[in-house]
Amino acid sequence: MLRILAGSLATVAALGIGLTSPATATTTASAPPAAAAPVAAAPVPVTGLTCDGDTYKCTADLRFGDGRWKARWDASVFHQAGSAERSAAAVAAPVPVTGLTCDGDTYKCTADLKFGDGRWKARWDASVFHQAPGSMERSAAALAAPVPVTGLTCDGDTGTCTADLKFGDGRWKARWGATIFHQG
């Protein structure tokens, strides 16, 4: 658990995730071959996250094996407000994610995309849950949604990605299905 938490926090620092705000996951998992990397390394930290408005997919870079492992899921990519103009320079895809939040009221995660005027988003469905049994009380201060993501891991064995949420007692999570694959 400590290894996962440390890896998640390192990911947050590396990505700058948790500053702000991510699409419908219906993909299936592709488990890595047993010989490709140690199976005991799951879930693994995410070292990078991009979303592509042309393919409507988000892709996470995974700290696993030779560093070319990825997780990918379907995402709804949209513009928050303003004009729909796209310059030739702004069409580059995929684009980096600058922030990530998840909302336990709508069961969606939203990524802020570094694209165009900065108001482009990617959103997907996520299962939002509490990590351990305990009080289900929600204070007025804790009802603010969406909430920042403080860590992100993906698991090739289960075909899921899990976000740690800055909410309540800190044990709230959001999880969604992702296709886990090796780029190469």
N, CA and C of each residue as an Amber inpcrd file, in Angstrom:
protein
   552
   0.8270000  -1.1930000   0.0000000   0.0000000   0.0000000   0.0000000
   0.8690000   1.2540000   0.0000000   1.9170000   1.2420000   0.8230000
   2.8040000   2.3930000   0.8880000   3.5010000   2.6190000  -0.4480000
   3.8760000   1.5140000  -1.1280000   4.5270000   1.6100000  -2.4350000
   3.5850000   2.2580000  -3.4480000   2.3130000   1.8710000  -3.4090000
   1.3320000   2.4260000  -4.3350000   1.1150000   3.9050000  -4.0440000
   0.9740000   4.2520000  -2.7590000   0.7680000   5.6420000  -2.3840000
   1.9510000   6.5070000  -2.7930000   3.1740000   6.0210000  -2.5350000
   4.3680000   6.7850000  -2.9080000   4.4420000   6.9780000  -4.4170000
   4.1370000   5.9180000  -5.1670000   4.1490000   6.0170000  -6.6290000
   3.0830000   6.9740000  -7.1410000   1.9120000   6.9380000  -6.5350000
   0.8300000   7.8290000  -6.9310000   1.1810000   9.2870000  -6.6660000
   1.7520000   9.5570000  -5.5030000   2.1330000  10.9220000  -5.1700000
   3.2380000  11.4230000  -6.0930000   4.1730000  10.5400000  -6.4500000
   5.2300000  10.9250000  -7.3860000   4.6280000  11.2570000  -8.7520000
   3.6150000  10.4890000  -9.1470000   2.9360000  10.7490000 -10.4100000
   2.2570000  12.1000000 -10.3930000   1.5830000  12.3940000  -9.2990000
   0.9060000  13.6760000  -9.1770000   1.9060000  14.8130000  -9.3080000
   3.0340000  14.6900000  -8.6210000   4.0510000  15.7370000  -8.6960000
   4.6010000  15.8630000 -10.1110000   4.8440000  14.7270000 -10.7690000
   5.4150000  14.7550000 -12.1150000   4.4440000  15.3470000 -13.1290000
   3.1440000  15.0710000 -12.9610000   2.1550000  15.5350000 -13.9230000
   1.5370000  16.8720000 -13.5600000   1.6910000  17.2720000 -12.3200000
   1.0220000  18.4790000 -11.8650000  -0.4700000  18.2460000 -11.7050000
  -0.8790000  16.9760000 -11.5650000  -2.2880000  16.6290000 -11.4100000
  -2.7500000  17.0440000 -10.0180000  -4.0130000  17.3760000  -9.9280000
  -4.5980000  17.7550000  -8.6560000  -4.8400000  19.2570000  -8.6130000
  -4.4370000  19.9420000  -9.6590000  -4.6410000  21.3800000  -9.7160000
  -6.0700000  21.7020000 -10.0940000  -6.6180000  20.9920000 -11.0430000
  -7.9970000  21.2010000 -11.4790000  -8.6020000  19.9040000 -11.9700000
  -9.2110000  19.8420000 -13.1650000 -10.1410000  18.8350000 -13.5900000
  -9.7720000  17.5890000 -14.3950000 -11.7040000  15.0210000 -16.4690000
 -11.4770000  13.9830000 -17.4800000 -12.6420000  13.3670000 -18.2370000
 -14.8650000  10.6430000 -19.6350000 -15.2550000  10.0930000 -20.8680000
 -15.6810000   8.6790000 -20.6660000 -16.3650000   8.0210000 -21.4340000
 -17.0750000   6.7990000 -21.1680000 -16.1820000   5.6020000 -21.4100000
 -15.8900000   4.8540000 -20.3800000 -14.9860000   3.7180000 -20.4600000
 -15.7760000   2.4460000 -20.7000000 -15.6390000   1.9200000 -21.9020000
 -16.2760000   0.6590000 -22.2050000 -15.2760000  -0.2850000 -22.8380000
 -14.0050000  -0.0030000 -22.6630000 -12.9810000  -0.8080000 -23.2850000
 -12.7390000  -2.0550000 -22.4650000 -12.0640000  -3.0080000 -23.0800000
 -11.7160000  -4.2360000 -22.3890000 -10.2320000  -4.2550000 -22.1210000
  -9.8460000  -5.0620000 -21.1650000  -8.4500000  -5.1040000 -20.7480000
  -7.6720000  -6.1070000 -21.5800000  -6.4340000  -5.8000000 -21.8460000
  -5.5040000  -6.7090000 -22.4740000  -4.3790000  -6.9250000 -21.4850000
  -4.3410000  -8.0510000 -20.8560000  -3.3260000  -8.3030000 -19.8400000
  -1.9800000  -8.5220000 -20.5100000  -0.9020000  -7.9950000 -19.9290000
   0.4110000  -8.1930000 -20.5100000   0.8430000  -9.6380000 -20.3670000
   1.6540000 -10.1460000 -21.3000000   2.1600000 -11.5020000 -21.1810000
   2.9660000 -11.6370000 -19.8940000   2.8820000 -12.8110000 -19.2730000
   3.5540000 -13.0370000 -17.9940000   5.0680000 -12.8540000 -18.0990000
   5.6310000 -13.1610000 -19.2380000   7.0800000 -13.0550000 -19.3960000
   7.5440000 -11.6270000 -19.6500000   6.6250000 -10.7300000 -19.9870000
   7.0030000  -9.3740000 -20.3600000   7.4940000  -8.5520000 -19.1850000
   6.9140000  -8.7470000 -18.0010000   7.2860000  -7.9600000 -16.8330000
   6.7470000  -8.6370000 -15.5960000   7.2670000  -8.3030000 -14.4200000
   6.7950000  -8.9550000 -13.2050000   5.3210000  -8.6530000 -12.9410000
   4.5410000  -9.7000000 -12.6620000   3.1150000  -9.5610000 -12.4270000
   2.8440000  -8.8610000 -11.1040000   3.7370000  -8.9730000 -10.1320000
   3.5240000  -8.4130000  -8.8050000   3.5620000  -6.8860000  -8.7930000
   3.8160000  -6.2550000  -9.9260000   3.9620000  -4.8010000  -9.9710000
   2.6460000  -4.0770000 -10.2280000   1.4990000  -4.7360000 -10.0250000
   0.2290000  -4.0870000 -10.3470000  -0.4980000  -3.6940000  -9.0760000
  -1.2100000  -2.5730000  -9.0070000  -1.2590000  -1.5250000 -10.0170000
   0.0420000  -0.7330000 -10.0750000   0.2540000  -0.0600000 -11.1710000
   1.4960000   0.6810000 -11.3570000   1.2040000   2.1650000 -11.5030000
   2.1580000   3.0230000 -11.1400000   1.9500000   4.4720000 -11.2630000
   1.8480000   4.9330000 -12.7120000   1.1140000   6.0110000 -12.9070000
   0.9770000   6.6560000 -14.2090000   1.9770000   7.7990000 -14.2700000
   2.7830000   7.8360000 -15.3430000   3.8150000   8.8710000 -15.4670000
   3.4530000   9.9660000 -16.4550000   2.4260000   9.7410000 -17.2550000
   1.9840000  10.7410000 -18.2110000   0.5570000  10.4540000 -18.6200000
  -0.1630000  11.4780000 -19.0330000  -1.5540000  11.3110000 -19.4180000
  -1.8610000  12.2790000 -20.5530000  -2.3930000  11.7500000 -21.6790000
  -2.7950000  12.5770000 -22.8060000  -4.1990000  12.1610000 -23.2510000
  -4.9020000  13.0790000 -23.8980000  -6.2120000  12.7850000 -24.4650000
  -6.2290000  13.2660000 -25.9070000  -6.9490000  12.5460000 -26.7790000
  -6.9670000  12.8120000 -28.2030000  -8.3950000  13.0900000 -28.6610000
  -8.6370000  14.3190000 -29.1030000  -9.9560000  14.6980000 -29.5710000
 -10.3040000  14.1260000 -30.9280000  -9.3280000  13.6020000 -31.6470000
  -9.6100000  12.9830000 -32.9440000 -10.0960000  11.5470000 -32.7850000
  -9.5140000  10.8120000 -31.8270000  -9.9000000   9.4120000 -31.6050000
 -10.8360000   9.2450000 -30.4140000 -11.0200000  10.3250000 -29.6240000
 -11.8390000  10.2840000 -28.4070000 -11.3430000   9.2260000 -27.4240000
 -10.0240000   9.2460000 -27.1990000  -9.4020000   8.3280000 -26.2490000
  -8.3880000   9.0800000 -25.3980000  -8.2300000   8.6450000 -24.1540000
  -7.1620000   9.1370000 -23.2800000  -6.1760000   7.9880000 -23.0900000
  -4.8910000   8.3100000 -22.9950000  -3.8420000   7.3140000 -22.8620000
  -2.9240000   7.6870000 -21.7070000  -2.6860000   6.7160000 -20.8270000
  -1.7870000   6.9110000 -19.6940000  -0.4950000   6.1470000 -19.9490000
   0.6480000   6.8000000 -19.6950000   1.9470000   6.1370000 -19.7440000
   2.1560000   5.4650000 -18.3930000   2.5540000   4.1830000 -18.3880000
   2.6860000   3.4230000 -17.1480000   4.1440000   3.1860000 -16.7770000
   4.4570000   3.3130000 -15.4980000   5.8000000   3.0020000 -15.0080000
   5.8600000   1.4930000 -14.7890000   6.2000000   0.7640000 -15.8600000
   6.1790000  -0.6910000 -15.8260000   7.1240000  -1.2400000 -16.8830000
   7.8610000  -2.2730000 -16.5360000   8.7340000  -2.9430000 -17.4940000
   9.6850000  -1.9980000 -18.1980000   9.6530000  -2.0010000 -19.5250000
  10.5750000  -1.1920000 -20.3190000  10.0800000   0.2460000 -20.5230000
   8.9790000   0.6310000 -19.8590000   8.4780000   1.9940000 -19.9580000
   7.5830000   2.2580000 -21.1440000   7.2870000   1.2390000 -21.9490000
   6.4400000   1.4520000 -23.1210000   5.0400000   0.8870000 -22.9340000
   4.6530000   0.5990000 -21.6860000   3.3060000   0.1150000 -21.3990000
   2.3560000   1.2970000 -21.2780000   1.1230000   1.1360000 -21.7900000
   0.1230000   2.1980000 -21.8310000  -1.2220000   1.6550000 -21.3570000
  -2.0900000   2.5560000 -20.9150000  -3.4960000   2.2500000 -20.6530000
  -4.3160000   3.2480000 -21.4620000  -5.3860000   2.7820000 -22.1010000
  -6.1890000   3.6580000 -22.9580000  -7.6730000   3.4090000 -22.6900000
  -8.4680000   4.4830000 -22.6940000  -9.9010000   4.3570000 -22.4990000
 -10.6260000   5.3980000 -23.3430000 -11.9010000   5.1240000 -23.5990000
 -12.7430000   6.0450000 -24.3600000 -13.0380000   7.2830000 -23.5260000
 -13.1210000   8.4350000 -24.1850000 -13.3830000   9.6920000 -23.4810000
 -14.2510000  10.5890000 -24.3490000 -15.1090000  11.3380000 -23.7170000
 -15.8740000  12.3770000 -24.3950000 -15.0190000  13.6360000 -24.3650000
 -14.5900000  14.1250000 -25.5190000 -13.7300000  15.3060000 -25.5870000
 -14.5760000  16.4690000 -26.0880000 -14.5610000  17.5860000 -25.3510000
 -15.4410000  18.7040000 -25.6750000 -14.7940000  20.0220000 -25.2930000
 -15.3630000  21.1030000 -25.8140000 -14.9000000  22.4550000 -25.5130000
 -15.8410000  23.0430000 -24.4810000 -15.2890000  23.6270000 -23.4310000
 -16.0960000  24.1170000 -22.3210000 -17.0190000  25.2600000 -22.7210000
 -16.5020000  26.2180000 -23.4660000 -17.3110000  27.3550000 -23.9160000
 -16.4930000  28.1610000 -24.9100000 -17.1310000  29.0380000 -25.6400000
 -16.4010000  29.8960000 -26.5690000 -16.5410000  29.4200000 -27.9940000
 -15.6290000  29.8860000 -28.8530000 -15.7430000  29.5850000 -30.2810000
 -15.2730000  28.1820000 -30.5890000 -15.7400000  27.6510000 -31.6870000
 -15.3850000  26.3040000 -32.1200000 -14.2550000  26.3270000 -33.1360000
 -13.6060000  27.4660000 -33.3050000 -12.5290000  27.5730000 -34.2860000
 -11.3360000  26.7300000 -33.8740000 -10.6830000  26.1200000 -34.8730000
  -9.4790000  25.3310000 -34.6290000  -8.4280000  25.7500000 -35.6360000
  -7.3360000  26.2680000 -35.1590000  -6.2560000  26.6530000 -36.0620000
  -5.4660000  25.4120000 -36.4440000  -4.6990000  25.5010000 -37.5110000
  -3.8780000  24.3770000 -37.9480000  -2.8830000  23.9800000 -36.8630000
  -2.3730000  24.9610000 -36.1110000  -1.4120000  24.6670000 -35.0490000
  -2.0730000  23.9790000 -33.8680000  -3.3790000  24.1700000 -33.6930000
  -4.0730000  23.6200000 -32.5320000  -4.6100000  22.2130000 -32.7680000
  -4.3800000  21.6390000 -33.9480000  -4.9350000  20.3370000 -34.2660000
  -4.0330000  19.1830000 -33.8340000  -2.8740000  19.4550000 -33.2790000
  -1.9640000  18.3980000 -32.8480000  -2.6420000  17.5220000 -31.7970000
  -2.5910000  16.1840000 -31.9960000  -3.1960000  15.2530000 -31.0480000
  -2.2890000  14.0450000 -30.9190000  -2.2340000  13.3620000 -29.7940000
  -2.9070000  13.6860000 -28.5460000  -2.2590000  14.8790000 -27.8470000
  -2.9650000  15.4130000 -26.8590000  -2.4850000  16.5900000 -26.1400000
  -2.3150000  16.2600000 -24.6600000  -1.4170000  16.9680000 -23.9640000
  -1.2000000  16.7040000 -22.5380000  -2.4010000  17.0950000 -21.6790000
  -2.5030000  16.4260000 -20.5360000  -3.5260000  16.7290000 -19.5420000
  -2.8890000  17.6110000 -18.4830000  -3.5410000  18.7330000 -18.1650000
  -2.9750000  19.6680000 -17.1830000  -3.6500000  19.5740000 -15.8250000
  -4.7870000  18.9440000 -15.7530000  -5.4890000  18.7840000 -14.4840000
  -6.5000000  17.6660000 -14.5890000  -6.8820000  17.1090000 -13.4450000
  -7.7900000  15.9740000 -13.4340000  -8.6310000  16.0300000 -12.1720000
  -9.9670000  15.9430000 -12.3180000 -10.8680000  15.8550000 -11.1700000
 -11.8720000  14.7380000 -11.4110000 -12.4490000  14.2290000 -10.3240000
 -13.5060000  13.2320000 -10.4110000 -14.6550000  13.6730000  -9.5250000
 -15.8830000  13.3500000  -9.9390000 -17.0870000  13.8060000  -9.2620000
 -17.9070000  12.5950000  -8.8200000 -18.0270000  12.4170000  -7.5050000
 -18.7900000  11.3080000  -6.9550000 -20.2860000  11.4730000  -7.1050000
 -20.7510000  12.6790000  -7.4400000 -22.1810000  12.9020000  -7.6510000
 -22.6060000  12.5070000  -9.0600000 -21.7540000  12.7580000 -10.0470000
 -22.0850000  12.4220000 -11.4330000 -21.3860000  11.1520000 -11.9110000
 -20.4370000  10.6290000 -11.1030000 -19.6490000   9.4450000 -11.4570000
 -18.8970000   9.6510000 -12.7750000 -18.2540000  10.8190000 -12.8800000
 -17.4570000  11.1470000 -14.0570000 -16.1350000  11.7660000 -13.6080000
 -15.0860000  11.5360000 -14.3990000 -13.8010000  12.2050000 -14.2160000
 -13.6130000  13.1400000 -15.4090000 -12.9620000  14.2780000 -15.1750000
 -12.7620000  15.2850000 -16.2150000 -11.3070000  15.7010000 -16.2440000
 -10.7100000  15.6900000 -17.4390000  -9.3280000  16.1280000 -17.6230000
  -9.3290000  17.4730000 -18.3330000  -8.5140000  18.3950000 -17.8370000
  -8.2780000  19.6640000 -18.5300000  -7.1890000  19.4070000 -19.5550000
  -7.4040000  19.8150000 -20.8010000  -6.4640000  19.5270000 -21.8770000
  -5.6620000  20.7650000 -22.2530000  -4.3770000  20.5670000 -22.5010000
  -3.4990000  21.6450000 -22.9610000  -3.6870000  21.7350000 -24.4720000
  -4.7160000  22.5170000 -24.8620000  -5.1130000  22.5530000 -26.2590000
  -5.8300000  23.8670000 -26.5390000  -5.5210000  24.4910000 -27.6410000
  -6.2230000  25.6970000 -28.0800000  -6.2670000  26.7800000 -27.0230000
  -7.4800000  27.2110000 -26.6850000  -7.6560000  28.2980000 -25.7220000
  -7.6480000  27.8230000 -24.2690000  -7.3620000  26.5310000 -24.0240000
  -7.2700000  26.0050000 -22.6700000  -8.5940000  25.5880000 -22.0580000
  -9.6800000  25.6760000 -22.8270000 -10.9840000  25.3030000 -22.2830000
 -11.4740000  23.9630000 -22.8280000 -10.5850000  23.1610000 -23.4050000
 -10.9510000  21.8370000 -23.8990000 -10.8510000  20.8440000 -22.7520000
 -11.7860000  19.8730000 -22.7150000 -11.8950000  18.8880000 -21.6430000
 -12.0870000  17.5040000 -22.2360000 -11.7460000  16.4830000 -21.4540000
 -12.1010000  15.0980000 -21.7600000 -12.8240000  14.5630000 -20.5350000
 -13.9140000  13.8130000 -20.7320000 -14.6970000  13.3110000 -19.5970000
 -15.0460000  11.8540000 -19.8340000 -15.0460000  11.0440000 -18.7720000
 -15.4140000   9.6390000 -18.8720000 -16.1070000   9.1870000 -17.5990000
 -16.8800000   8.0940000 -17.7300000 -17.5600000   7.4910000 -16.5920000
 -16.5430000   6.8000000 -15.7040000 -16.7720000   6.8430000 -14.4000000
 -15.8860000   6.1880000 -13.4380000 -16.7080000   5.6730000 -12.2740000
 -16.2930000   4.5670000 -11.7140000 -16.8970000   4.0560000 -10.4910000
 -16.2180000   4.7840000  -9.3320000 -16.9850000   5.5070000  -8.5250000
 -16.4290000   6.2640000  -7.4040000 -16.8120000   5.5260000  -6.1230000
 -15.8310000   5.2250000  -5.2780000 -16.0780000   4.4030000  -4.0920000
 -15.1260000   4.7860000  -2.9700000 -15.4470000   4.3030000  -1.7780000
 -14.6140000   4.5180000  -0.6000000 -13.7690000   3.2800000  -0.4080000
 -12.4820000   3.4700000  -0.1460000 -11.5300000   2.3670000  -0.0860000
 -11.7880000   1.4060000   1.0660000 -12.2240000   1.8870000   2.2100000
 -12.4110000   1.0370000   3.3760000 -13.7590000   1.3360000   4.0190000
 -14.3170000   0.3330000   4.7260000 -15.5760000   0.5970000   5.4200000
 -15.3770000   1.6550000   6.4940000 -16.4180000   2.3870000   6.7670000
 -16.3380000   3.4360000   7.7780000 -17.5610000   4.3080000   7.6900000
 -17.4830000   5.4480000   8.2610000 -18.6020000   6.3650000   8.2920000
 -18.9080000   6.8770000   6.8920000 -20.1640000   6.9190000   6.5560000
 -20.5940000   7.4290000   5.2610000 -21.0890000   8.8590000   5.3850000
 -20.8210000   9.5110000   6.5300000 -21.2510000  10.8800000   6.7240000
 -20.5380000  11.8000000   5.7450000 -21.2660000  12.8080000   5.2780000
 -20.6910000  13.7950000   4.3710000 -20.9950000  15.1720000   4.9250000
 -19.9660000  15.8870000   5.2710000 -20.1530000  17.2360000   5.7820000
 -20.4520000  18.1860000   4.6300000 -20.9580000  19.3680000   4.9690000
 -21.2450000  20.3630000   3.9340000 -19.9850000  20.7300000   3.1720000
 -18.8420000  20.7990000   3.8790000 -17.5760000  21.1320000   3.2280000
 -17.1330000  20.0270000   2.2780000 -17.4960000  18.7700000   2.5960000
 -17.0590000  17.6390000   1.7820000 -17.9410000  17.4310000   0.5600000
 -19.0370000  18.1670000   0.4300000 -19.9480000  17.9760000  -0.6880000
 -19.5060000  18.6870000  -1.9580000 -18.4370000  19.4590000  -1.8970000
 -17.9510000  20.1650000  -3.0840000 -17.5290000  19.1600000  -4.1410000
 -18.0540000  19.2920000  -5.3590000 -17.7120000  18.3690000  -6.4260000
 -17.5620000  19.1710000  -7.7050000 -16.7160000  18.8360000  -8.6170000
 -15.7960000  17.7030000  -8.5410000 -14.6220000  17.9710000  -7.6040000
 -13.8830000  16.9230000  -7.3000000 -12.7560000  17.0440000  -6.3790000
 -11.4530000  16.7260000  -7.1090000 -10.3350000  17.2830000  -6.6400000
  -9.0400000  17.0220000  -7.2910000  -8.5940000  15.5680000  -7.1570000
  -7.8250000  15.1200000  -8.1340000  -7.2040000  13.7990000  -8.1150000
  -5.7890000  13.9710000  -7.5780000  -5.4350000  13.1630000  -6.5750000
  -4.1110000  13.2780000  -5.9580000  -3.1610000  12.1780000  -6.3900000
  -3.6490000  11.1570000  -7.0530000  -2.7980000  10.0690000  -7.5250000
  -3.5410000   9.2610000  -8.5690000  -2.8030000   8.5820000  -9.4260000
  -3.4180000   7.8110000 -10.4980000  -2.5680000   6.5850000 -10.7680000
  -3.1840000   5.3790000 -10.7370000  -2.4950000   4.1320000 -11.0590000
  -3.3350000   3.3460000 -12.0460000  -2.6890000   2.4540000 -12.8140000
  -3.3900000   1.5550000 -13.7240000  -2.9100000   0.1380000 -13.4780000
  -3.8000000  -0.8340000 -13.6530000  -3.5250000  -2.2310000 -13.3400000
  -3.7800000  -3.0920000 -14.5700000  -2.7280000  -3.6660000 -15.1220000
  -2.8390000  -4.5220000 -16.2990000  -3.5230000  -5.8420000 -16.0030000
  -3.5230000  -6.2660000 -14.7430000  -4.1820000  -7.5260000 -14.3880000
  -5.7030000  -7.3840000 -14.4010000  -6.2100000  -6.2510000 -13.9540000
  -7.6590000  -6.0540000 -13.8870000  -8.1830000  -5.2000000 -15.0350000
  -7.2990000  -4.5390000 -15.7870000  -7.7240000  -3.6700000 -16.8810000
  -8.4500000  -2.4290000 -16.3970000  -7.9640000  -1.8650000 -15.2860000
  -8.5870000  -0.6680000 -14.7250000  -7.5410000   0.3750000 -14.3610000
  -7.9700000   1.6390000 -14.3130000  -7.1750000   2.7280000 -13.7580000
  -7.9370000   3.2650000 -12.5550000  -7.2060000   3.6730000 -11.5180000
  -7.8100000   4.1500000 -10.2780000  -7.2080000   5.4900000  -9.9050000
  -8.0800000   6.4530000  -9.6190000  -7.6500000   7.7820000  -9.1860000
  -7.9070000   7.9180000  -7.6900000  -6.9310000   8.4420000  -6.9560000
  -7.1030000   8.7790000  -5.5440000  -7.7160000  10.1700000  -5.4980000
  -8.7830000  10.3480000  -4.7200000  -9.5140000  11.6110000  -4.6860000
  -9.2290000  12.3870000  -3.4080000  -9.0850000  13.6920000  -3.5430000
  -8.9030000  14.5730000  -2.3900000 -10.3000000  14.8840000  -1.8580000
 -10.7940000  13.9830000  -0.9970000 -12.1560000  14.0800000  -0.5170000
 -12.2770000  13.3850000   0.8320000 -13.0040000  13.9940000   1.7560000
 -13.2970000  13.3680000   3.0450000 -12.0490000  12.9050000   3.7590000
 -12.0250000  11.6270000   4.1060000 -10.9040000  11.0610000   4.8640000
  -9.7340000  10.6400000   3.9780000  -9.7760000  10.9440000   2.6900000
  -8.6720000  10.6310000   1.7830000  -8.6880000   9.2220000   1.2300000
  -9.7250000   8.4320000   1.5430000  -9.7660000   7.0540000   1.0620000
 -10.8040000   6.8590000  -0.0370000 -11.2350000   7.9470000  -0.6630000
 -12.1640000   7.8540000  -1.7760000 -11.3980000   7.6550000  -3.0670000
 -11.9480000   6.8400000  -3.9890000 -11.3090000   6.4710000  -5.2490000
 -12.3030000   6.5870000  -6.3910000 -11.7800000   6.7430000  -7.6110000
 -12.5670000   6.6230000  -8.8360000 -11.8640000   5.5840000  -9.6990000
 -12.6150000   4.6740000 -10.3030000 -12.0120000   3.5960000 -11.1040000
 -12.7830000   3.4660000 -12.4110000 -12.0440000   3.1950000 -13.5010000
 -12.6740000   3.0050000 -14.8070000 -11.9030000   1.9440000 -15.5710000
 -12.5770000   1.3330000 -16.5370000 -11.9530000   0.3380000 -17.3960000
 -11.0160000   0.9800000 -18.3900000  -9.9190000   0.2950000 -18.6800000
  -8.9200000   0.8040000 -19.6330000  -8.2930000  -0.3610000 -20.3700000
  -7.9260000  -0.1530000 -21.6100000  -7.1670000  -1.1450000 -22.3560000
  -5.6940000  -0.9410000 -22.0240000  -5.0610000  -1.9570000 -21.5000000
  -3.6500000  -1.8920000 -21.1210000  -2.8510000  -2.5870000 -22.2190000
  -1.8530000  -1.9000000 -22.7730000  -1.1080000  -2.4770000 -23.8930000
   0.3400000  -2.0140000 -23.8680000   1.1650000  -2.6900000 -24.6500000
   2.5880000  -2.3530000 -24.7860000   2.7700000  -1.6580000 -26.1140000
   3.4080000  -0.4850000 -26.0670000   3.6530000   0.2700000 -27.2900000
   4.9750000  -0.2000000 -27.8760000   4.9640000  -0.7450000 -29.0160000
   6.2350000  -1.1850000 -29.5720000   6.1170000  -1.9150000 -30.7870000
